């Protein structure tokens, strides 16, 4: 089957890996719009992701997330930063694969992620160091399914963007 490649880049990865920072810069370098899925959900609900989790639970959040993903994917071209758990949900994974875009996993070591997330209080699934590591390990098999992997370990976002651009995606 000859699949049409759409001008969509989905940035995949764990909380703190740099999806928003890299995504904004990548979109600017390409001259494309940037869409942060978590920001879209928060704007649509008028509350933070943490508040959605606390008030309505994760299943409700995942419904909102899928709806936001579907809507965001109508934009083309676009760089779309997914939430840390978006790519782990089977319905989202299948949707993204069918959308015809490209997935780039922003990989980052556990210790670097911990350092980046240590001062954040808006991460509903970051409770303690043990659960943080456990969640990362649960998600890694899904992240590894992305078409491309780029490390963000202790790297300047501009360097990460340059590496993505060198992939020759478009």
Secondary structure, DSSP 8 states (H G I E B T S, - for coil): ------SEEEEE--TTSSHHHHHHHHHHHHT-EEEEHHHHHHHHHTS-HHHHHHHH-HHHHHHHHHHHHHHHTTSSSEEEE--TTGGGSHHHHHHHHHHT-EEEEEE--HHHHHHHHTT----TT--SHHHHHHHHHHHHHHHTTSSEEEE-TT--HHHHHHHHHHT---
